[in-house]
């Protein structure tokens, strides 16, 4: 009968993440955002110690950049030392964001710390009572874009009680992130391992339960695309069962909220609407608001300046709170049915020419800017379509707004 093993599975810490696209924040709130990944990591280390786990698996993208700050390097190693002092072993691999790290820095001074240093699958043994109990297989990226299927290199090699695979890569059918180290789920299931610890996808996904093949997501959301709770799993392997327990670690949450404003006649009403729809927060929260069913008559005057003013007023009221609710963006969803359809050649031509090519031309100079591009997330196809549709709806609303008002 195999003895019980308990460990933490974490990935995608992204220390030093710049939190792209977040604007309108006060210095104190910016500091809270900037430090959030480090605090989330401290929570993870304290959890490992409190729960007395056997080891911690760090599955790639420890750092957000290939050249992390000295602060990030030192803080990470300090926390590894803290684990080591409690005789908790750490196993570390690096991913596409922080590839080639073992050339740039060294971990040999940290006891009970094992680093996968090559872009080739190797393994370490976790021992108990001087006997091998778990064989942990993994690899680190030596280049940013690993295109080959690394899953074929994972081999069940001996009769150690447990085998675990650490793989930072993209599962077939889940290509929302760059398709690095791509693999097919069946390849992992056929390997004969007891658990697959994945990284790279920033959301929790369990691809299989026999054996468990798991993405834990990242430990701290980094943009409005990464909403909800973020954290790690404590995994318990026994002779007959595998149990996963999720532990939230995030310091702040990203939340997307839709608010219907069918009856709103002026943006001067928006402040009270926001107060009604954004609850008193029990934790630091960054909101992206989508105003649904915005009508054409709201576009008289400088509507976007009005919205900006309302955001500033709301956010100023949050600065001195311990647990704040901060608005980072308000998007408009224009109600198509309440915007009079205009069938004239100009609007038809306009709709045909607001397309991806025009969007790419408009954004090109900004994304190519040497400094600005480091603070921008590349737009997804869905976001580009959304921008095109909103732009056309807003233009139509402005052009026909007076006519709608006159018919009321």
Secondary structure, DSSP 4 states (H G I P E B T S, - for coil): -PPPEEEEEE----BT---TT--S--HHHHHHHHHHHHHHHHHHHHHHHHHT-SEEEEES-SBSSSS--HHHHHHHHHHHHHHHHTT-EEEEE--SSSTTHHHH---TTSTTEEE--SSS-EEEEEEETTEEEEEEEE---SSS---S-GGGG----S--SEEEEEEES-BTT-TTS---S-B-HHHHHHTT-SEEEEES-SSEEEEEETTEEEEE--SS--STTS-S--EEEEEEE-SS-EEEEEEE--SEEEEEEEEE-TT---GGGHHHHHHHHSPPPSSEEEEEEEEEEE-GGGGSS-HHHHHHHHHHHHHHTTTT-SS-EEEEEEEEEE-TTTS-----HHHHHHHHHSSHHHHHHHHHHHHHSTTGGGG-PPPPHHHHHHHHHHHHHHHHHHHHHHHHHHH-
